[in-house]
Amino acid sequence: MNYSKAKMVDDLLLGIHVVTSVEAVSLGAQVGIHPWMVYNIISNAAGNSWAFKNHLPPLLRGETKSQFLHTLVQDMGTVLDRAKSLTFPLPLAAVAHQQLIAGSSNVRGDENEGTLIKVWEKLLGVHLQEAASAELYSPEQLASQIIANSISVKRVGFIGLGAMGFGMATQLLKSQFCVLGYDAYKPTLSRFASAGGLIGNSPAEVCKDVDVLVIMVANEAQAESILYGHHGAVPALPSGASIILSSTVSPAFVSQLDRRLQSKDLKLVDAPVSGGVKRAADGTLTIMASGTIEALTCCGSVLKALSEKLYVIKGGCGAGSGLKMVNQLLAGVHIASSAEAMAYGTRLGLSTRNLFDFIRNSEGTSWMFENRVPHMLDNDYTPYSALNIFVKDLGIVSHEGALHGVPLHISTVAHQLFLAGSAAGWGQQDDAGVVKVYETLTGVRVEGKLPILKKEDVLQSLPPQWPWDPIDDIRKLNRSNSKTLVVLDDDPTGTQTVHNVEVLTEWSVGSLIEQFKKKPTCFFILTNSRSLSSSKASALTKDVCRNLSSAAKSVESINYTVVLRGDSTLRGHFPEEAEAAVSVLGEMDAWILCPFFLQGGRYTIGDVHYVTDSDRLVPAGETEFAKDAAFGYKSSNLCEWVEEKTLGRIPASSVISISIQLLRNGGPDAVCELLCSLQKGSTCIVNAASERDMAVFSAGMIQAELKGKSFLCRTAASFVSSRIGIIPKAPMLPKDLGINKDWKGGLVVVGSYVPKTTKQVEELKMHCGQILRSIEVSVNKLAMKSLEDRDEEINVAAEMADCYLGAGKDTLIMTSRELITGKTPYESLEINFKVSSALVEIVRRISTRPRYILAKGGITSSDIATKALEAKCARIVGQALAGVPLWQLGPESKHPGVPYIVFPGNVGDSKALAEVVQSWALHSKISSAKDLLLNAEKGGYAVGAFNVYNIEGAQAVVAAAEEENSPAIIQIHPSAFRQGGMPLVAACVCTAKQAHVPITVHFDHGNSKQELVEALDLGFDSVMADGSHLPLKDNISYTKFISHLAHSKNILVEAELGRLSGTEDDLTVEDYEARLTDVNQAEEFIGKTGIDALAVCIGNVHGKYPASGPNLRLDLLKDLYALSLKKGVFLVLHGASGLPKELIKDCIEQGVRKFNVNTEVRKAYLDTLNTPKKDLVHIMASTKEAMKSVVAEKMHLFGSAGKA
């Protein structure tokens, strides 16, 4: 970048910021705010700039000499002269220059004795020195006193739920305040209610009985309307209530409002805020509060909850807004000056991104420059803070300046620029959009990024592909070439496009000789160098290349080509590893750079490397990968990327490009011709948008090698598979490796920190939470705390994982998601190493052999394989998903033959990780109660619901179900619940979840609202609302109430219509009370209650049937089944104990899908107790076995065996 031009832009900003700093502090002094307080607060707020921070203190102390002024005049003059020659308007710079000239002309006598503060006092008519010498107080200390003495607040009204207001209101909810919100925009009210807030339909409605009302609206007119308009807040507020006005309004408005509210016995706190939307939601705003001590004390707890920095400003209401006004003056001018500077830099021909980096590390920077210029560079004017806000705020500044007699030249011009932007229709866009005023006037474009393209349009615009698939030719050429492709993989994910290839994790000469003797087309060496520092990566690469050279000399007729497999998103040690390789292997004809990777959605088109995001192509330099702490970059154009990475040693203009046009029009021969024409030591990039493009290049490269050319390739994974002629095959599943009957848990280890991985982990937990146990280890403890803390964290995680895996539970071990980076790339790599080595140690300490292992992230997967599992070799058997390699570990590893899934950090959409885990996980077969009964309906069988009273009963049901491969329902009766309580329920729920067949838990015969409401929160999958003892009307009312509550929690509801005779768990119904289910009543009952299952009475009984046997009304059951099909409910039959096989079969044919079994299971348990046992555990075992036999028999009887 041209330094002199960049320095000119920096001078422009410095001159504007110096003059603006003086205007701001002068206005502040005139409205009664101490200059040093302005400095102390705003130097930590959005109005800060380098000039304000560094030049204001010496100026206020009278230490700045007039020579500084003369230098600024000269520098600004140079800027304006150049702008004039370019016909480029610089209104802010021009008026700043005039102010500086005016100041310079006011210097009298010996210029070394004249101080700048005196000059500004003459110009602006403000006694700055006197104001700066006044007694100073601490606004932070005042705030601390207010908070310490603050009064408890219970109810808070909040009016104005816009971008800032919504974040503030939800932060109050998080701080345990009861918040009543109102906004004129109804969807925002719904969103606030979803966040847990209460809502009202008018300002008056949210003000009833509140202690404090917060107002966060756009302007004075809205505040006035909220308070005194139709259904306004003031009449509705209780006497003595407090109002916090956080809107940016004029000090005069606040002062007048305070006087009006006092007459209503209402207190006002003037509390404008600064910090933006994110800080509002996080409760880390800067708040400048003023008002009476009483008002501030009443609002102290609310102000504390909203702020990270709270300042209490003396001077009563209006003082806080006065300070905010000064901050907005500075902030507004800094946004406008940033726009002027970046537009001018564009006209000067500078790269705007490089200019941004230069300025933010120079004297022209400001908080707003660093925050808003990225919006300009991205051409993204999504309104974080709308342009019209500064039309309002700088309007307040101009009005107050005129009111107090302070000429504000810079801020007035800035105000006009924002007005121009608003007049052009950009008022609702982000305030950074003021740059469009300059872009429209001058025709420049500040945007500093390549456009995001629509993938489909780009791919369709390319020439047709080369018509012949070169894969067969590549295979023939490889046989002629006889060169082995040796891939040095900087992390294990490079194996993601190959199969039936070996990978070595160590590279001793002996191991390499053994590989070369096999005459393979290709093999991988896992170096994991991306996890190392640059110097260590270079040393490792030299070591591998030396060993390769030695091994090749020991085996007859061995030639090889080295590929440095790197990341398809351009991260890794380039050019260091390439330089290290050629230092051993000798200079190559060319370095080949090819980051194309179809499965990962990486395309190189027109020399620009793109990353696919949904249906868009995003330039790589604009993605999160380019912001990598260790390997970050800015350039998306690969030629420019080479120049950037080599620090200019290889200029972009010298990089040779193989275009898609050449690949598709000229084919392999054209590629060969171009490669053969390169000067020795060239750097060549390869464009590609399809696997065919990659194959065409590979065929051409092999032809060039056969002509004696040598290349060093740095590529992504797609090149490797095309270079050796791999034909893709479908993703592999556990059954393909014969492990589908292994009941041990699988192990998932996540260490990658790229945002894609974090999203994938969130989806994994969402979709697989029921089948996965999660262990999160703290990155802070692993990388930043003591060795003792680190070891304890490792040990706990390993012990938990061992327990889960041994119990057959698929287990996720993940690092906490906070990203901790160092101050330098080296420190970041060191932190990464500490985290990765901790994951290694955790896996090393796990003794259980997992069913499979999945490692997420390149560094993580390499270290787990080589260090934790001690694998020295593995075979790449295929992919678990496109772009996700699947290895089988070698015989020397800790777990020989275990499938090892290497999941790259940057591959797949947000659901990809969940898809793989779902395919490989050990499912516990959890289903909803509705699913169980739906499957029974489809399969024409019934599911047994077995009453249990202890853990042995629950285990007996699950054991029988697993043995018979049957679904089942564990049932708890209210009497059992009263005895066993929550521990019994928890035991049943836990037992069901651990089952490998579908098991649900049901609360039976709930005839008490209180018990049922309690049961709904205990983990039951279904409940029975038993109002059968009530008159029909009351039964309907009772059941409807429970049904509504249960369905809100996705819990199935069963109810009973009719009345069974007999005794169940001490509940007895005499014969004369029993009654059959009436079909007409059933139709009304189902329609009005919305139940899911109906327990019917057709002559069935609780307990034992009479000696004459059961007498069931199957004709009635047939009618009820027809009704149930019509209404979409399931039929349930209680009293299944003792029913003969034929009758059970008839009932199933007539639609019974759930049978309740109690008596026979209980009898089996009690009979076992009559046989003496030596020990309690023997009793437990024998009772469990007895109950299991009964349950298994019923499963065969009901037809559910084999249906799981």
SULLINGI-V310127 format. One record per backbone hydrogen bond with DSSP energy under -0.5 kcal/mol. CO is the residue of the C=O (numbers start at 0). NH is the residue of the N-H. If there is no record, write none. Layout:
{{CO;NH} {CO;NH}}
//
This chain:
{{0;2} {1;5} {2;6} {3;7} {4;8} {5;9} {6;10} {7;11} {8;12} {9;13} {10;14} {11;15} {12;16} {13;17} {14;18} {15;19} {16;20} {17;21} {18;22} {19;23} {20;24} {21;25} {22;26} {23;27} {24;28} {25;29} {26;30} {27;32} {28;31} {31;33} {33;36} {33;37} {34;38} {35;39} {36;40} {37;41} {38;42} {40;43} {41;44} {44;47} {47;366} {47;367} {48;52} {49;53} {50;54} {50;55} {51;55} {54;58} {55;59} {56;60} {57;62} {57;63} {58;61} {62;64} {63;115} {64;67} {64;68} {65;69} {66;70} {67;71} {68;72} {69;73} {70;74} {71;75} {72;76} {73;77} {74;78} {75;79} {76;80} {77;81} {78;82} {79;83} {80;84} {81;85} {82;87} {83;86} {89;93} {90;94} {91;95} {92;96} {93;97} {94;98} {95;99} {96;100} {97;101} {98;102} {99;103} {100;104} {101;105} {102;105} {103;106} {108;110} {109;112} {109;113} {110;65} {113;65} {114;117} {114;118} {115;119} {116;120} {117;121} {118;122} {119;123} {120;124} {125;127} {126;130} {127;131} {128;132} {129;133} {130;133} {136;138} {137;141} {138;142} {138;311} {139;143} {140;144} {141;145} {142;146} {143;147} {144;148} {146;149} {153;177} {154;210} {154;211} {155;179} {156;213} {157;159} {157;181} {158;215} {161;165} {162;166} {163;167} {164;168} {165;169} {166;170} {167;171} {168;172} {169;173} {170;174} {171;176} {172;175} {176;178} {177;155} {178;180} {178;197} {179;157} {180;199} {181;159} {183;185} {184;187} {184;188} {185;189} {186;190} {187;191} {188;192} {189;193} {190;194} {191;196} {192;195} {197;180} {201;205} {202;206} {203;206} {203;207} {206;209} {206;237} {210;241} {211;156} {212;243} {213;158} {213;215} {214;245} {214;246} {218;222} {219;223} {220;224} {221;225} {222;226} {223;227} {224;228} {225;232} {226;233} {228;231} {230;203} {231;235} {232;235} {232;236} {233;236} {237;240} {240;266} {241;212} {242;244} {242;268} {243;214} {243;245} {244;270} {245;272} {246;248} {249;253} {250;254} {251;255} {252;256} {253;257} {254;258} {255;259} {256;260} {257;261} {258;262} {260;263} {260;265} {261;264} {264;239} {266;242} {267;269} {267;291} {268;244} {268;270} {269;289} {271;287} {273;285} {274;278} {275;279} {276;280} {277;281} {278;282} {278;283} {279;282} {284;286} {284;307} {284;308} {285;273} {286;288} {286;310} {287;271} {288;312} {289;269} {291;295} {292;296} {293;297} {294;298} {295;299} {296;150} {296;299} {298;302} {299;303} {300;304} {301;305} {302;306} {303;306} {305;284} {308;286} {308;310} {310;288} {310;312} {315;318} {317;321} {318;322} {319;323} {320;324} {321;325} {322;326} {323;327} {324;328} {325;329} {326;330} {327;331} {328;332} {329;333} {330;334} {331;335} {332;336} {333;337} {334;338} {335;339} {336;340} {337;341} {338;342} {339;343} {340;344} {341;345} {342;346} {343;347} {344;349} {345;348} {350;354} {351;355} {352;356} {353;357} {354;358} {355;359} {357;360} {358;361} {361;364} {364;49} {365;369} {366;370} {367;371} {367;372} {368;372} {371;374} {371;375} {372;376} {373;377} {374;378} {374;379} {375;378} {376;447} {378;380} {380;429} {381;383} {384;430} {385;388} {385;389} {386;389} {386;390} {387;391} {388;392} {389;393} {390;394} {391;395} {392;396} {393;397} {394;398} {395;399} {396;400} {397;401} {398;402} {399;403} {400;405} {401;404} {404;406} {406;408} {407;411} {408;412} {409;413} {410;414} {411;415} {412;416} {413;417} {414;418} {415;419} {416;420} {417;421} {418;422} {419;423} {420;425} {421;424} {421;426} {425;428} {426;387} {428;386} {429;432} {430;433} {431;434} {432;435} {433;436} {433;437} {434;438} {435;439} {436;440} {437;441} {438;442} {452;454} {452;616} {453;457} {454;458} {455;459} {456;460} {457;461} {458;461} {467;469} {469;473} {470;474} {471;475} {472;476} {473;477} {474;478} {475;479} {476;480} {477;481} {481;558} {483;485} {483;560} {484;486} {484;522} {485;487} {485;562} {486;488} {486;524} {487;489} {487;564} {488;526} {488;527} {489;529} {490;493} {491;494} {492;495} {494;497} {495;882} {500;875} {501;523} {502;873} {503;525} {507;511} {508;512} {509;513} {510;514} {511;515} {512;516} {513;517} {514;517} {514;519} {515;518} {520;484} {522;486} {523;503} {524;488} {524;526} {527;530} {528;531} {532;536} {533;537} {534;538} {535;539} {536;540} {537;541} {538;542} {539;543} {540;544} {541;545} {542;546} {543;547} {544;548} {545;549} {546;550} {547;551} {548;552} {549;553} {550;553} {550;554} {551;554} {554;557} {556;558} {558;483} {560;485} {561;712} {562;487} {562;564} {563;565} {563;714} {564;489} {566;569} {570;566} {571;573} {572;576} {574;578} {575;579} {576;580} {577;581} {578;582} {579;583} {580;583} {580;584} {581;585} {587;680} {588;681} {589;591} {589;711} {590;592} {590;683} {591;593} {591;713} {592;685} {593;715} {595;717} {596;600} {596;601} {597;600} {600;602} {600;611} {601;596} {602;604} {602;609} {603;687} {604;607} {606;637} {607;604} {608;619} {609;602} {610;617} {612;615} {614;454} {615;612} {615;617} {616;452} {616;618} {617;610} {618;621} {619;622} {619;625} {622;625} {623;626} {624;627} {625;632} {627;631} {635;608} {636;640} {637;641} {638;642} {639;643} {640;644} {641;645} {642;647} {643;646} {645;648} {648;650} {650;653} {650;654} {651;654} {655;684} {656;658} {657;686} {658;662} {659;663} {660;664} {661;665} {661;666} {662;666} {665;669} {666;669} {666;670} {667;671} {668;672} {669;673} {670;674} {671;675} {672;676} {673;676} {673;677} {674;677} {678;681} {681;590} {682;655} {683;592} {684;657} {684;686} {687;603} {689;693} {690;694} {691;695} {692;696} {693;697} {694;698} {695;699} {696;700} {697;701} {698;702} {699;703} {700;704} {701;705} {702;706} {703;708} {704;707} {709;588} {709;589} {710;712} {711;591} {712;563} {712;714} {713;593} {714;565} {715;718} {715;719} {716;720} {717;721} {718;722} {719;723} {720;725} {721;724} {725;727} {732;735} {732;736} {733;736} {733;738} {734;737} {738;741} {740;742} {744;850} {745;810} {746;853} {747;812} {748;750} {748;855} {749;814} {753;756} {753;757} {754;758} {755;759} {756;760} {757;761} {758;762} {759;763} {760;764} {761;765} {762;766} {763;767} {764;768} {767;770} {767;771} {770;809} {772;811} {774;776} {774;813} {776;815} {777;781} {778;782} {779;783} {779;784} {785;789} {786;790} {787;791} {788;792} {789;793} {790;794} {791;795} {792;796} {793;797} {794;798} {795;799} {796;800} {797;801} {798;802} {799;803} {800;804} {801;805} {802;806} {803;808} {804;744} {804;807} {807;809} {809;772} {810;747} {810;812} {811;774} {811;813} {812;749} {813;776} {817;819} {818;820} {823;827} {824;828} {825;829} {826;830} {827;831} {828;832} {829;833} {830;834} {831;835} {832;836} {833;837} {834;838} {835;839} {836;840} {837;841} {838;842} {839;843} {840;844} {841;845} {842;845} {844;846} {847;849} {850;898} {851;746} {852;900} {853;748} {854;856} {854;902} {855;750} {855;751} {856;860} {857;491} {857;861} {858;862} {859;863} {860;864} {861;865} {862;866} {862;867} {863;868} {864;870} {868;893} {871;504} {871;505} {872;889} {873;502} {873;875} {874;876} {874;887} {875;499} {875;500} {877;885} {878;731} {880;883} {882;884} {883;879} {883;880} {884;901} {885;876} {885;877} {886;899} {887;874} {888;896} {889;892} {892;895} {894;897} {897;888} {898;852} {898;900} {899;886} {899;901} {900;854} {900;902} {901;884} {901;903} {902;856} {903;906} {908;911} {910;914} {911;915} {912;916} {913;917} {914;918} {915;919} {916;920} {920;922} {927;931} {928;932} {929;933} {930;934} {931;935} {932;936} {933;937} {934;938} {935;939} {935;940} {942;1154} {943;945} {943;968} {944;946} {944;1156} {945;970} {949;953} {950;954} {951;955} {952;956} {953;957} {954;958} {955;959} {956;960} {957;961} {958;962} {959;963} {960;964} {960;965} {963;1201} {964;1203} {967;999} {968;945} {968;970} {969;1001} {970;947} {971;1003} {972;975} {972;976} {973;977} {974;978} {975;979} {976;980} {979;983} {980;983} {980;984} {981;985} {982;986} {983;987} {984;988} {985;989} {986;990} {987;991} {988;992} {989;993} {990;994} {991;994} {997;967} {999;969} {1000;1020} {1000;1021} {1001;971} {1001;1003} {1002;1023} {1003;973} {1004;1006} {1005;1025} {1007;1011} {1008;1012} {1009;1013} {1010;1014} {1011;1015} {1013;1016} {1014;1017} {1014;1019} {1020;1051} {1021;1002} {1022;1024} {1022;1053} {1023;1005} {1023;1025} {1024;1026} {1024;1055} {1026;1029} {1030;1034} {1031;1035} {1032;1036} {1033;1037} {1034;1038} {1035;1039} {1036;1040} {1037;1041} {1038;1042} {1039;1043} {1040;1044} {1041;1045} {1042;1046} {1043;1047} {1045;1048} {1045;1050} {1046;1049} {1051;1022} {1052;1091} {1052;1092} {1053;1024} {1054;1094} {1056;1096} {1058;1074} {1060;1101} {1061;1068} {1063;1066} {1065;1067} {1066;1063} {1068;1061} {1069;1072} {1069;1073} {1070;1073} {1074;1058} {1077;1081} {1078;1082} {1079;1083} {1080;1084} {1081;1085} {1082;1086} {1083;1087} {1084;1088} {1085;1089} {1091;1129} {1092;1054} {1092;1094} {1093;1095} {1093;1131} {1094;1056} {1095;1097} {1095;1133} {1096;1076} {1097;1112} {1098;1110} {1101;1062} {1105;1108} {1111;1113} {1112;1116} {1113;1117} {1114;1118} {1115;1119} {1116;1120} {1117;1121} {1118;1122} {1119;1123} {1120;1124} {1121;1125} {1122;1126} {1123;1127} {1123;1128} {1129;1093} {1130;1152} {1130;1153} {1131;1095} {1131;1133} {1132;1155} {1135;1138} {1139;1143} {1140;1144} {1141;1145} {1142;1146} {1143;1147} {1144;1148} {1145;1149} {1146;1151} {1147;1150} {1150;1130} {1152;942} {1153;1132} {1154;944} {1155;1135} {1156;946} {1157;1161} {1158;1162} {1159;1163} {1160;1164} {1161;1165} {1162;1166} {1163;1167} {1164;1168} {1165;1169} {1166;1169} {1167;1170} {1169;1171} {1174;1178} {1175;1179} {1176;1180} {1177;1181} {1178;1182} {1179;1183} {1180;1184} {1181;1185} {1182;1186} {1183;1187} {1184;1188} {1185;1189} {1186;1190} {1187;1191} {1188;1192} {1189;1193} {1190;1194} {1191;1195} {1192;1196} {1193;1197} {1194;1198} {1194;1199} {1194;1200} {1197;941} {1199;1202}}
//
